[in-house]
Amino acid sequence: MSAIEECPFCHADERKIKENDLAFVILSNPRKMKGHFLVVPKRHVEKPWELIDREVKAIFSLVFFVQKKVSEKLSVGCDVRQNYRPFLKQGRVKVDHVHYHIMPRDFEDELYTKIEYKEAEMFAELTPEERGEMEKVLS
């Protein structure tokens, strides 16, 4: 089977909640929390940098629409995430088709209290050496 034939997002017509010419919105299933939405390009794309400019504009038009609605009706704020993890095999929680997560967030919500409260320990001060090293990555 081809990647497109196996891709759940390429066959998500019955799940679509909102769409435009080049992208659509679905609920994440499985989900991290109630109101966890996904914005997905209609074209099967596995690497985010392979999106064309029109697709990026269409995707972010829907991302901002969903983000605003979620922040007005479900929570105080929300996270928007896109993960590129080719080292993981496609499965129940990882799909090899670019998509953006929009997740409702509130102060000390379930995601924070179960996982992210330890996140502060990971933050380290940026050194001049690291900055120089990372600037070389982008040159």
C-alpha positions as CSV (number, residue, x, y, z in Angstrom):
1,M,0.0,0.0,0.0
2,S,1.1,3.6,-0.7
3,A,1.5,6.2,2.0
4,I,-1.6,8.0,0.6
5,E,-3.7,4.8,0.7
6,E,-2.7,4.2,4.3
7,C,-3.0,7.8,5.5
8,P,-6.1,8.5,7.7
9,F,-6.0,12.2,6.9
10,C,-6.2,11.5,3.1
11,H,-9.5,9.7,3.8
12,A,-11.1,11.9,6.4
13,D,-14.0,13.3,4.5
14,E,-16.6,12.3,7.1
15,R,-14.5,13.8,9.9
16,K,-14.2,17.3,8.4
17,I,-15.8,20.1,10.5
18,K,-14.6,23.1,8.5
19,E,-12.6,23.5,5.4
20,N,-11.3,25.8,2.7
21,D,-9.8,25.1,-0.7
22,L,-6.5,23.6,0.5
23,A,-7.0,22.6,4.2
24,F,-9.5,21.2,6.7
25,V,-10.3,21.0,10.4
26,I,-11.0,17.7,12.3
27,L,-11.1,16.7,15.9
28,S,-8.1,14.8,17.0
29,N,-9.0,11.1,17.8
30,P,-7.2,10.1,19.9
31,R,-7.1,13.4,21.7
32,K,-5.1,14.9,24.5
33,M,-8.0,17.0,25.9
34,K,-11.5,18.0,25.0
35,G,-11.5,20.4,22.1
36,H,-8.2,19.1,20.6
37,F,-8.5,20.1,16.9
38,L,-6.2,19.3,13.9
39,V,-5.7,21.5,10.8
40,V,-4.6,19.4,7.9
41,P,-3.6,20.2,4.3
42,K,-5.7,18.4,1.7
43,R,-2.7,17.4,-0.3
44,H,-0.6,14.6,1.2
45,V,2.6,16.2,2.5
46,E,5.0,14.6,5.0
47,K,7.5,17.4,5.4
48,P,6.3,20.8,6.6
49,W,8.8,22.7,4.3
50,E,7.2,21.0,1.3
51,L,4.0,22.9,1.7
52,I,3.5,25.6,-1.0
53,D,2.8,29.2,0.0
54,R,-0.9,28.9,-0.8
55,E,-1.2,25.8,1.5
56,V,0.5,27.6,4.3
57,K,-1.8,30.6,4.0
58,A,-4.9,28.2,3.9
59,I,-3.7,26.2,6.9
60,F,-3.0,29.2,9.0
61,S,-6.2,30.8,8.1
62,L,-8.0,27.8,9.7
63,V,-5.5,27.6,12.6
64,F,-6.2,31.2,13.5
65,F,-10.0,30.7,13.1
66,V,-9.9,27.6,15.4
67,Q,-7.5,29.2,17.9
68,K,-9.8,32.3,18.3
69,K,-13.0,30.1,18.7
70,V,-11.3,27.8,21.2
71,S,-9.9,30.8,23.2
72,E,-13.4,32.4,23.2
73,K,-15.5,29.4,23.9
74,L,-13.5,26.6,25.5
75,S,-10.5,28.0,27.4
76,V,-8.5,31.1,28.2
77,G,-5.8,30.2,25.6
78,C,-4.5,27.4,23.5
79,D,-1.3,25.8,22.1
80,V,-0.6,25.4,18.5
81,R,1.9,22.7,17.6
82,Q,3.3,20.9,14.6
83,N,5.5,17.9,15.1
84,Y,7.9,16.5,12.5
85,R,9.2,13.1,13.8
86,P,10.3,10.8,11.0
87,F,12.1,8.6,13.5
88,L,8.7,7.4,14.8
89,K,6.6,4.8,12.9
90,Q,3.1,5.9,11.8
91,G,0.5,4.5,14.2
92,R,-2.3,5.4,16.5
93,V,-0.9,8.8,17.7
94,K,1.5,9.6,14.8
95,V,0.4,10.2,11.2
96,D,2.8,10.9,8.4
97,H,0.9,13.8,7.0
98,V,1.6,17.4,8.1
99,H,-0.9,18.7,10.6
100,Y,-1.2,21.3,13.2
101,H,-2.6,20.7,16.7
102,I,-4.8,23.3,18.4
103,M,-5.3,22.5,22.1
104,P,-7.3,24.4,24.6
105,R,-5.2,25.6,27.6
106,D,-6.0,27.0,31.0
107,F,-3.9,27.8,34.0
108,E,-2.8,24.5,35.7
109,D,-4.9,22.4,33.3
110,E,-4.6,18.6,33.1
111,L,-1.7,18.7,30.6
112,Y,0.2,21.0,32.9
113,T,-0.5,19.1,36.1
114,K,0.4,15.7,34.6
115,I,3.4,16.6,32.4
116,E,4.4,20.2,31.9
117,Y,4.9,21.3,35.5
118,K,8.4,19.7,35.3
119,E,9.1,21.6,32.1
120,A,10.6,24.6,34.1
121,E,13.5,22.4,35.2
122,M,14.5,21.9,31.5
123,F,14.9,25.6,30.7
124,A,18.6,26.6,30.7
125,E,20.2,30.0,30.1
126,L,21.4,30.5,26.6
127,T,25.2,30.8,26.4
128,P,27.1,32.9,23.8
129,E,28.8,29.7,22.6
130,E,25.4,27.9,22.1
131,R,24.0,31.0,20.3
132,G,26.9,31.0,17.9
133,E,26.6,27.2,17.3
134,M,22.8,27.5,16.6
135,E,23.3,30.6,14.3
136,K,25.6,28.4,12.2
137,V,22.7,25.8,11.8
138,L,20.6,28.5,10.0
139,S,23.4,29.8,7.8
